[in-house]
Amino acid sequence: MAESRNTSVLLVDDDPDGLQGYKRTLRKYSDVTTAENGSGGLEAIDQHGEFAGGISDMRMPEMDGVEFLR
């Protein structure tokens, strides 16, 4: 029987390879949405609503992780 997914996670990182690695690991347990920058992360929140959790890279161009999480 497949495991039930009742959580959604947002991953924000400017490294596409890192995002895919996290996504492969977490997709067994959660619905995973990714964004390659802070602006994309904010758009994902606007489109999908709240997420159960999120992971953000702290060092990204344009908008760093702290600014995104605010």
N, CA, C and O atoms as a GROMACS GRO file, in nm:
protein
  280
    1MET      N    1   0.084  -0.118   0.000
    1MET     CA    2   0.000   0.000   0.000
    1MET      C    3   0.089   0.124   0.000
    1MET      O    4   0.187   0.130   0.074
    2ALA      N    5   0.056   0.221  -0.082
    2ALA     CA    6   0.134   0.345  -0.090
    2ALA      C    7   0.113   0.428   0.036
    2ALA      O    8   0.004   0.431   0.094
    3GLU      N    9   0.219   0.495   0.076
    3GLU     CA   10   0.213   0.580   0.193
    3GLU      C   11   0.132   0.706   0.161
    3GLU      O   12   0.146   0.763   0.053
    4SER      N   13   0.049   0.748   0.254
    4SER     CA   14  -0.034   0.867   0.234
    4SER      C   15   0.050   0.993   0.246
    4SER      O   16   0.132   1.006   0.337
    5ARG      N   17   0.030   1.086   0.154
    5ARG     CA   18   0.101   1.214   0.159
    5ARG      C   19   0.004   1.320   0.208
    5ARG      O   20  -0.089   1.358   0.137
    6ASN      N   21   0.026   1.367   0.328
    6ASN     CA   22  -0.063   1.469   0.383
    6ASN      C   23   0.012   1.597   0.415
    6ASN      O   24  -0.040   1.684   0.485
    7THR      N   25   0.133   1.609   0.363
    7THR     CA   26   0.211   1.730   0.385
    7THR      C   27   0.261   1.784   0.252
    7THR      O   28   0.273   1.710   0.154
    8SER      N   29   0.289   1.910   0.252
    8SER     CA   30   0.348   1.972   0.134
    8SER      C   31   0.468   2.055   0.179
    8SER      O   32   0.464   2.122   0.282
    9VAL      N   33   0.573   2.049   0.100
    9VAL     CA   34   0.698   2.116   0.135
    9VAL      C   35   0.741   2.204   0.018
    9VAL      O   36   0.730   2.164  -0.098
   10LEU      N   37   0.791   2.322   0.050
   10LEU     CA   38   0.846   2.414  -0.050
   10LEU      C   39   0.997   2.418  -0.033
   10LEU      O   40   1.047   2.445   0.076
   11LEU      N   41   1.069   2.392  -0.142
   11LEU     CA   42   1.215   2.397  -0.143
   11LEU      C   43   1.259   2.513  -0.231
   11LEU      O   44   1.217   2.521  -0.347
   12VAL      N   45   1.342   2.601  -0.179
   12VAL     CA   46   1.390   2.717  -0.253
   12VAL      C   47   1.542   2.716  -0.252
   12VAL      O   48   1.604   2.724  -0.147
   13ASP      N   49   1.601   2.707  -0.371
   13ASP     CA   50   1.747   2.702  -0.383
   13ASP      C   51   1.785   2.741  -0.525
   13ASP      O   52   1.718   2.701  -0.620
   14ASP      N   53   1.892   2.817  -0.540
   14ASP     CA   54   1.935   2.857  -0.674
   14ASP      C   55   2.019   2.750  -0.743
   14ASP      O   56   2.064   2.770  -0.856
   15ASP      N   57   2.042   2.637  -0.677
   15ASP     CA   58   2.117   2.525  -0.735
   15ASP      C   59   2.018   2.418  -0.782
   15ASP      O   60   1.964   2.344  -0.699
   16PRO      N   61   1.993   2.408  -0.912
   16PRO     CA   62   1.894   2.311  -0.962
   16PRO      C   63   1.928   2.167  -0.926
   16PRO      O   64   1.838   2.087  -0.901
   17ASP      N   65   2.057   2.132  -0.922
   17ASP     CA   66   2.095   1.995  -0.885
   17ASP      C   67   2.062   1.967  -0.739
   17ASP      O   68   2.014   1.858  -0.705
   18GLY      N   69   2.086   2.064  -0.653
   18GLY     CA   70   2.051   2.049  -0.512
   18GLY      C   71   1.901   2.033  -0.494
   18GLY      O   72   1.856   1.949  -0.415
   19LEU      N   73   1.823   2.113  -0.566
   19LEU     CA   74   1.677   2.102  -0.558
   19LEU      C   75   1.630   1.962  -0.597
   19LEU      O   76   1.546   1.903  -0.530
   20GLN      N   77   1.685   1.911  -0.706
   20GLN     CA   78   1.643   1.778  -0.751
   20GLN      C   79   1.680   1.670  -0.651
   20GLN      O   80   1.605   1.574  -0.631
   21GLY      N   81   1.796   1.684  -0.587
   21GLY     CA   82   1.837   1.589  -0.485
   21GLY      C   83   1.742   1.589  -0.366
   21GLY      O   84   1.699   1.483  -0.320
   22TYR      N   85   1.710   1.708  -0.317
   22TYR     CA   86   1.614   1.719  -0.206
   22TYR      C   87   1.479   1.662  -0.248
   22TYR      O   88   1.414   1.590  -0.171
   23LYS      N   89   1.436   1.695  -0.368
   23LYS     CA   90   1.305   1.651  -0.416
   23LYS      C   91   1.299   1.499  -0.423
   23LYS      O   92   1.200   1.440  -0.380
   24ARG      N   93   1.404   1.435  -0.477
   24ARG     CA   94   1.406   1.288  -0.484
   24ARG      C   95   1.396   1.226  -0.344
   24ARG      O   96   1.329   1.124  -0.326
   25THR      N   97   1.461   1.287  -0.248
   25THR     CA   98   1.460   1.234  -0.112
   25THR      C   99   1.325   1.254  -0.044
   25THR      O  100   1.274   1.163   0.022
   26LEU      N  101   1.267   1.371  -0.059
   26LEU     CA  102   1.145   1.406   0.015
   26LEU      C  103   1.015   1.363  -0.052
   26LEU      O  104   0.912   1.354   0.015
   27ARG      N  105   1.017   1.336  -0.181
   27ARG     CA  106   0.891   1.307  -0.252
   27ARG      C  107   0.824   1.179  -0.203
   27ARG      O  108   0.706   1.159  -0.228
   28LYS      N  109   0.899   1.092  -0.136
   28LYS     CA  110   0.841   0.971  -0.078
   28LYS      C  111   0.749   1.004   0.039
   28LYS      O  112   0.659   0.926   0.071
   29TYR      N  113   0.772   1.118   0.102
   29TYR     CA  114   0.702   1.152   0.224
   29TYR      C  115   0.609   1.273   0.212
   29TYR      O  116   0.517   1.289   0.293
   30SER      N  117   0.631   1.356   0.112
   30SER     CA  118   0.558   1.482   0.101
   30SER      C  119   0.536   1.519  -0.045
   30SER      O  120   0.606   1.472  -0.134
   31ASP      N  121   0.438   1.604  -0.067
   31ASP     CA  122   0.424   1.668  -0.197
   31ASP      C  123   0.526   1.782  -0.199
   31ASP      O  124   0.524   1.868  -0.111
   32VAL      N  125   0.613   1.782  -0.298
   32VAL     CA  126   0.724   1.876  -0.302
   32VAL      C  127   0.706   1.976  -0.416
   32VAL      O  128   0.682   1.938  -0.530
   33THR      N  129   0.719   2.104  -0.383
   33THR     CA  130   0.721   2.212  -0.480
   33THR      C  131   0.858   2.277  -0.472
   33THR      O  132   0.910   2.298  -0.362
   34THR      N  133   0.916   2.310  -0.587
   34THR     CA  134   1.049   2.372  -0.586
   34THR      C  135   1.045   2.509  -0.654
   34THR      O  136   0.959   2.536  -0.738
   35ALA      N  137   1.139   2.593  -0.615
   35ALA     CA  138   1.159   2.723  -0.677
   35ALA      C  139   1.307   2.754  -0.679
   35ALA      O  140   1.378   2.723  -0.583
   36GLU      N  141   1.355   2.813  -0.788
   36GLU     CA  142   1.498   2.839  -0.803
   36GLU      C  143   1.542   2.976  -0.751
   36GLU      O  144   1.658   3.014  -0.768
   37ASN      N  145   1.451   3.050  -0.689
   37ASN     CA  146   1.488   3.178  -0.628
   37ASN      C  147   1.376   3.221  -0.534
   37ASN      O  148   1.268   3.162  -0.533
   38GLY      N  149   1.403   3.325  -0.456
   38GLY     CA  150   1.304   3.374  -0.361
   38GLY      C  151   1.176   3.420  -0.426
   38GLY      O  152   1.068   3.393  -0.374
   39SER      N  153   1.186   3.488  -0.538
   39SER     CA  154   1.066   3.535  -0.608
   39SER      C  155   0.980   3.418  -0.651
   39SER      O  156   0.857   3.422  -0.640
   40GLY      N  157   1.044   3.313  -0.702
   40GLY     CA  158   0.971   3.192  -0.741
   40GLY      C  159   0.905   3.125  -0.622
   40GLY      O  160   0.796   3.069  -0.633
   41GLY      N  161   0.972   3.129  -0.508
   41GLY     CA  162   0.914   3.074  -0.386
   41GLY      C  163   0.790   3.150  -0.343
   41GLY      O  164   0.691   3.089  -0.303
   42LEU      N  165   0.796   3.282  -0.351
   42LEU     CA  166   0.678   3.362  -0.317
   42LEU      C  167   0.563   3.337  -0.414
   42LEU      O  168   0.447   3.334  -0.373
   43GLU      N  169   0.595   3.320  -0.541
   43GLU     CA  170   0.492   3.287  -0.641
   43GLU      C  171   0.428   3.152  -0.609
   43GLU      O  172   0.307   3.136  -0.622
   44ALA      N  173   0.510   3.055  -0.568
   44ALA     CA  174   0.457   2.923  -0.533
   44ALA      C  175   0.360   2.933  -0.415
   44ALA      O  176   0.256   2.867  -0.414
   45ILE      N  177   0.393   3.016  -0.318
   45ILE     CA  178   0.304   3.036  -0.203
   45ILE      C  179   0.174   3.101  -0.249
   45ILE      O  180   0.066   3.062  -0.205
   46ASP      N  181   0.183   3.199  -0.337
   46ASP     CA  182   0.062   3.264  -0.390
   46ASP      C  183  -0.026   3.165  -0.465
   46ASP      O  184  -0.148   3.170  -0.454
   47GLN      N  185   0.036   3.074  -0.541
   47GLN     CA  186  -0.039   2.979  -0.622
   47GLN      C  187  -0.096   2.863  -0.541
   47GLN      O  188  -0.209   2.821  -0.564
   48HIS      N  189  -0.018   2.811  -0.446
   48HIS     CA  190  -0.056   2.689  -0.375
   48HIS      C  191  -0.108   2.712  -0.234
   48HIS      O  192  -0.163   2.621  -0.173
   49GLY      N  193  -0.092   2.831  -0.182
   49GLY     CA  194  -0.132   2.856  -0.044
   49GLY      C  195  -0.023   2.812   0.053
   49GLY      O  196   0.095   2.810   0.019
   50GLU      N  197  -0.064   2.778   0.172
   50GLU     CA  198   0.032   2.742   0.277
   50GLU      C  199   0.098   2.607   0.252
   50GLU      O  200   0.039   2.517   0.192
   51PHE      N  201   0.221   2.594   0.297
   51PHE     CA  202   0.296   2.470   0.294
   51PHE      C  203   0.317   2.425   0.438
   51PHE      O  204   0.326   2.508   0.529
   52ALA      N  205   0.326   2.295   0.459
   52ALA     CA  206   0.351   2.243   0.594
   52ALA      C  207   0.491   2.278   0.641
   52ALA      O  208   0.516   2.292   0.760
   53GLY      N  209   0.584   2.292   0.545
   53GLY     CA  210   0.722   2.325   0.580
   53GLY      C  211   0.796   2.378   0.460
   53GLY      O  212   0.747   2.372   0.347
   54GLY      N  213   0.913   2.430   0.486
   54GLY     CA  214   0.993   2.484   0.378
   54GLY      C  215   1.141   2.479   0.410
   54GLY      O  216   1.182   2.483   0.526
   55ILE      N  217   1.219   2.469   0.304
   55ILE     CA  218   1.364   2.471   0.316
   55ILE      C  219   1.415   2.574   0.217
   55ILE      O  220   1.377   2.573   0.100
   56SER      N  221   1.500   2.665   0.263
   56SER     CA  222   1.551   2.770   0.177
   56SER      C  223   1.703   2.780   0.189
   56SER      O  224   1.758   2.776   0.299
   57ASP      N  225   1.768   2.793   0.076
   57ASP     CA  226   1.910   2.825   0.072
   57ASP      C  227   1.926   2.965   0.129
   57ASP      O  228   1.843   3.052   0.103
   58MET      N  229   2.028   2.987   0.206
   58MET     CA  230   2.049   3.119   0.265
   58MET      C  231   2.124   3.214   0.171
   58MET      O  232   2.107   3.335   0.181
   59ARG      N  233   2.206   3.161   0.082
   59ARG     CA  234   2.286   3.244  -0.008
   59ARG      C  235   2.236   3.230  -0.151
   59ARG      O  236   2.277   3.140  -0.225
   60MET      N  237   2.146   3.320  -0.187
   60MET     CA  238   2.093   3.323  -0.324
   60MET      C  239   2.105   3.465  -0.375
   60MET      O  240   2.098   3.560  -0.297
   61PRO      N  241   2.124   3.481  -0.505
   61PRO     CA  242   2.128   3.616  -0.561
   61PRO      C  243   1.990   3.681  -0.556
   61PRO      O  244   1.889   3.612  -0.548
   62GLU      N  245   1.985   3.811  -0.559
   62GLU     CA  246   1.863   3.892  -0.562
   62GLU      C  247   1.790   3.894  -0.428
   62GLU      O  248   1.766   4.001  -0.372
   63MET      N  249   1.752   3.776  -0.376
   63MET     CA  250   1.680   3.768  -0.250
   63MET      C  251   1.740   3.651  -0.171
   63MET      O  252   1.728   3.536  -0.212
   64ASP      N  253   1.805   3.680  -0.057
   64ASP     CA  254   1.865   3.571   0.019
   64ASP      C  255   1.758   3.498   0.100
   64ASP      O  256   1.642   3.540   0.104
   65GLY      N  257   1.798   3.390   0.164
   65GLY     CA  258   1.702   3.306   0.237
   65GLY      C  259   1.632   3.378   0.349
   65GLY      O  260   1.513   3.356   0.370
   66VAL      N  261   1.702   3.462   0.423
   66VAL     CA  262   1.640   3.537   0.533
   66VAL      C  263   1.532   3.630   0.479
   66VAL      O  264   1.422   3.637   0.534
   67GLU      N  265   1.562   3.701   0.373
   67GLU     CA  266   1.465   3.791   0.314
   67GLU      C  267   1.343   3.714   0.263
   67GLU      O  268   1.229   3.758   0.282
   68PHE      N  269   1.366   3.599   0.200
   68PHE     CA  270   1.255   3.517   0.152
   68PHE      C  271   1.166   3.472   0.268
   68PHE      O  272   1.043   3.481   0.261
   69LEU      N  273   1.227   3.424   0.374
   69LEU     CA  274   1.149   3.371   0.487
   69LEU      C  275   1.071   3.478   0.563
   69LEU      O  276   0.970   3.449   0.627
   70ARG      N  277   1.117   3.601   0.556
   70ARG     CA  278   1.041   3.711   0.618
   70ARG      C  279   0.911   3.727   0.547
   70ARG      O  280   0.831   3.813   0.582
   0.00000   0.00000   0.00000
